[in-house]
Amino acid sequence: MSLLHKSLDQITEADLQILVSTPVYESRVLDYKEQLPGDSSSEKKEFLYDITSFANSGGGELLYGISEERIDGKNTGKPSAMPGVNIENIDELIRKYENLIRTSVQPRIFGLQMKAIPLSNGNHVLLIRIPKSLNAPHMVTLEGNQRFYTRNSAGKHPMDITEIRSTILANSLLSERIRNFFLDRISKIKINQSLTKLENNSHFLLTILIPYSAFGIQQISPAELKEQVTKLAPLYSSGWDYKYNLEGIMTFAKSPVSQITYSYVQMYRNGIVESVDTGMLKPREDGKKVIPSVTIEKKLIERIFSYLEAQKAVGITPPIVIWISLINVMGFQFAVSNRFFPPDYAGIIEQEDVVLPEVIIEGFPQTLDELAKILQGTFDALWNAAGWPRSLNYNNEGNWVGQ
């Protein structure tokens, strides 16, 4: 057991106390420290070795402020008490550690999180959550160091050449699995063999949010998924319902005429969120195929933010890959305000499928505006596909304003 199943924002002193009272021993994914690392060179290196050992071995948590039982002067891995640590300025401390990691570890560790959890005695437990890394192995470079560390059930140890090679291979395979999952979903959706029967419309807007952790052993229970349905509204709908299925839970919107699904969101047991919508790209009554250039970006920003909130609530941690694609859209053009004159080269989309560049987020965006900035490059690429130089929904400062 660890706290990995809970969002950092939800962890309290009571959760930490369970680790001590149960007790929950140290493991490959959990390590206790009684004191915070100091400013000496040796303490900084030890701190960095701890951080990188987790990143190089699948992720885990460091807890500062919990002491261990000792036998013959050696730590047993069994927590004995939770005195906490005295932190005068939490923000300053976290910034110090973040800067140390950023400047002394190569390549950079994405998605690392820190939180100081208050205790009733006035102290704090500093929790550092290190994600499974897709760009491991990570090397400590402080003061000219070039050391690789990893973890097993007995704790951390320097990596040998075989372990370094194995880590590189494993991460390349994970990257390939993420991409293959995405491409497999496109191929099935193109022939309307997705997770549910869709309304007879061959044009699809696909959005997938894939956490790096999705291909591990973590599985989310149906009860936990059910709690997130309000955050999983289909992309373009006014009314919708939900149902359990083999893969997890699905929200869906049906056509009032045909009673066939035209938009759905699937949250898988492993934390992946998949949104498929046909309503946004439905040809007009006059037969014209138009992409509503403001609405499509507005809805994607709103819905992706909400889907990320659902992932956060069930304990998913970044990095998370966001992929957006428009399928079977050759011949579509952008609906753009008459105030904007298209350049000579702007016209219709000439590709069958527009697979936009993926975005990798290191932390959950706090606001819609923050997410809009993250997605700007993706939306620019969508406009590029129709011959426009960039998305016209952003101002010169990079803020999403709509046309």
N, C-alpha and C positions, 0 to 999 in steps of 0.2 A: 504493500500500500504506500502511496505517496499522496501529495495534494494535486497531482497533475490533472485530475478529473475536474478540478474547480478553477474558475476564473480567479485571477489574482485579486480582483475587486471584491470577491465574495469570501475570501479567507479571513477568518477571525481568530482571536485568541483561543476560542473553544476548539477550533479545528486543530490548532497546534498542540493543545493540551492532550488531545486524543493520541497524537503520536507518542507522547511521553507516557501516558497512563496505560496504553494498550499492552506493551510498548511496541513501537515499530522500529526495527533495527535499521541501521545503515545498509544500503544496498548499492547496486550499480546506478540507480537513479536517485539516490538520496544520501546526503552527507550533512552531518552536524558539526558546527563549530561553536565553541563557547565564546570566543572573542573575535572582534573585527580585525582584519589585517591591518598592520601598522604601515608606517611610511618607510621602513628600512628596505633596502634592496632585496634581501632574502624573503621578507614577508610579501612584498609585491610579486616576486617570482612565484612563490607558493600559491598565492591567490590566482595568478594567471594559469598556473598548471592545473589548478582545480577547475577553473572555468573551461579551459580547452579540453580537459579530459572528458567532461560531460559532452561538449559539442562533438568530439571525435568518436563518441560511443553511443550515440542515440538520444542524447538529451537527459535532463534531470534537474534536480533542485538542490541548492545550497542553502542551509538555514544557519544564520549566525545568531547566537543567543541561547542555544540549547547545549547543555553539558552532557557528557557521556560517563557511564560507569567505567572505572579503571580496575584492572587486576595486575598486580605487580608493576604498576606504573604505566601500563599500556591500555589504550582505549579499547573497549569491547564492541563499540558500535551500538550499544544499547543506551538510549537516552535516559538520563536520571533526573534532570531538573530543567526548568525553563526560566533562568534568571533574567534573560534578555540582555541587551546591550544599551548603553547610554548613548543617544544620538542627539546632539544639540541642534544641528541643522540638517534635516533629512534631505532636502533638495540638493544642498551643497555636497553632501556625502555621496549621493547617487551620481551626481555629475562627475565627481572625482573618480569614482570607480568606472563609470562609462568611458571617460576620457582615457583612463589607463588601458582599458581593454581595446579601445579603438586604435590607440597609438602603438600598442605593444603586441598585437596579435595579427597574424597574416595567414590566410585571407580574412577579411572581416567576418565576424559572426553576426548574422542577421536574426532579428526577432528576439534578442535577449531582453528579459524584463526584470525589474527590481521593484520591491515594495517593502516598506517598513511597516510592520503590523504592530499596533500599540498593545501593550500589556497593562493589566490593572495595577501593577507595581510602579508604573511610570516609565518603564523601559520599553524597548521595542525588540522584535525579532526581525532581522533583515532577511527577506526571502529573495533569492536570485534564481530565476527560472531560465534555464538554458535549453533552447530548442534542439531538436534533431537537425543537423546541418546538412544541406545539400552540396556545400562547397568545401567539405572537409577533405583532408586533414588540416587542422589549424595549428600553426606554429607560434610559440612564444618567442618574441624577438627583442625583449627588453634588454638593454645594455649589450647588444650584439649577440644575445642568446639565439640559438636555433634548436629549440627542443620541442618535440612532439610528445604529448601525453594522452593516454586513454584510460578507461575504467573497466573493471569487472566487479564481481561481488565482493572482492577483498579490498577494493579501493583503487586509487590511481597508480599508474606505473608508466615509465617511458615506453614509447612505441618502438618496436624493432622494424626493420625494413619490410618484413612480411606483413606486419600489421598496417604499415603505411600504404603499401600496395593494395591490400585488401580493402582498406577504407576508400581509396580512390575508386576502385572498381565498383564497390557497393553503391557509392553515391552516383556514379555514372549510370548504373542500372536503375536507381530510383528516379533519376531525371528522365530516363527512357520510359519507365513505367507511367509517369505522370503524363508525358506527351502521348504515349500510346493510348491511355485511357481517353484523353481528349479526342484524338483522331478516331477512335472506335465509336465514340458518341456521335461524332459528325456523320460517319458512314451509316450508322443505324437510323439517325434522324432523316438523312437524305432520302431514304426509302420508306419513311414513315413506319419504322419498326422500333419505335422508342419504348418507353416504359408504360405508355398508355396510347390508345388509338386517338389520333388527332384529326380534327376537322379537315376535310378534303381541300387542302391548300398546300401547294408545294414550296412555299416561301417561309423560311424559319429564321428566327432570331434566337441564337443559342448563347447563353452565358453560364460559365462554369467556374466555381471557386474551389480550388483543390489545395488543401493544406499539405505541407510536406509530410505531416504525420499520418496521412490518410492510409498509407500502405503498411502501417505497423499493426500491432495487435489490438489497439484501442477500438472498442466498439461502444456505441452509444445506445442505451436502452430505448425501446419504444416510448416508455413513460417520459423520459427526458426529451425526446424528440417532440412529443405531443405538446409539451410546455412552450415550444417555440413556434407553433403554427401561426400566431398572430404576426410574427416577423417574416413569414414566408409567403406573403401574398404574391400571386401570379403577376407578371410584369405589367399587363395591360388589361385590367378588368375592374369592374365595379362590384361584382358579387362573386363569391367563390366558396368552395367547401374543401374538406380534407378527408383523407383515408389512409389507413395503414397499408403497406404492401411488403413484399419480400425484401426489398432493398432498404426500407425505413419508413418514411412518411411522405405523403404527397399532398400538396394543395393544388386545386385545379378549378378552372372556370369553363363552363359549358355554353355553347351557343343556345340561345333561347328557342331557336327554330329547330335545329337538328338534334339538340341535346348531346352533342359530341364535344369533347374537350378541345378547346382551341389554345389554351395557355395553361402551363403547369409549372410547379416548382417541386423538385424532389430533394429531400435531405436524406442522404445515405447514412447508414449506421456508422460509417467511418468518418463522418463529418463533411464530406463533399456536398456542395449544393449545386444543383443543376436547374437552370430555368430555360424553358423552351416556349416560345410565343409565336403564334401565326397571325394574331389579330393586328399587330403593329404594321405588318407588311402585306396586309390583304389588299389586292388591287381595288381601285375605285370602281364605281358603277360604270364609268365611261371607259373602263379597261386600262386606264393609265396606272403604271406601277411607280409609286412615289414613296420615298422615305421621308417621314415627317421629321425634319432635321432638328427641331427644338424638342419636340416631345420625346423622341427616342433617347436623347442624351439626358433629359430631365428624369425620365422614368428609370433609366439605367442607374443614374446616380442615387436616386431615392431607394430603389430596390436593393442594389448591391450593398448599400450602407446597412439596410435592414437585415440582409442575409449575413453580413459580417457580424452583426450584433447577435444573431442566432448562434453562429459558430462560437463566438466569445462566451455566450451564456452556458454552453455545454462543455466548456473547458478546452476548446480548440485554441492553439496558440500559433501565431505566425512563425515562419513565413507562410504565406498563402499566395498561390498563383491565381490570377484572374484572367480568364480568356473569354473574349467576346467574338462571335462570328455571325455573319449573315450568310445564309445558305440558299442557293438557287436564286440569286438576285441579279443575274445578267439582265440588262435592259432597264433597271430601276434608275431613277434620278432623284435628286434632292429637291424637296419643297423648300424654297428659300424666299425670304421676304423680297418684295419688288424693290426695296430700297437698295438691294445689293445687285450689282451687275456682274454676271458670271464672266470670268476670263474666257478668252477665245477657246481655250483648250478644255473648258469645263463642259461636261455633258453627262452621258449615261454611264453606268457601271458596265464595264466590258468583261468582267470576270464572273464565272459561275458562282464561286464561293469567295467571300471576303473574310479571310482568317486574319484577324487583327493581332498586332504584337501583344504578347502576354505581358501582364504587369505583376511584379512580385512585391507584395507589401511586407514590410518588416514589423509593423505594429498596427494595431487597429486605429483607423482614423477617428478623431473625436467629433468631427462635424461633417456635414454634407459638403461644405466649402473645401475642407481638407481633402475629402475623397475626390471632389471635382478636379482639383489640381493634379491629383495622382493619375486621373484618367485622361487628362488633356492630350497627352501624346497618342493614346489609343484613338480618341475621337478625331484628332488631326489625321491619322492614318485612314480612317473611314472616309473623311472628306476627300483625301488624296485619291482614293479609289474612284471617285467620280470627277476628278480633274480639278478640284479646288485646292488652293495652297494650304489651307488649315481650316479648323472649325471656326465658324463665324460666331459661335455662341460664347466665346471667351473674349474679354477685352485685352488691351495691351499689357495689363498687369498680370494676366494669366488667371483672372477670376471668371467663373462661369456666370454669365448675366443673361443668356438667351438673346435672340436677335431683337 
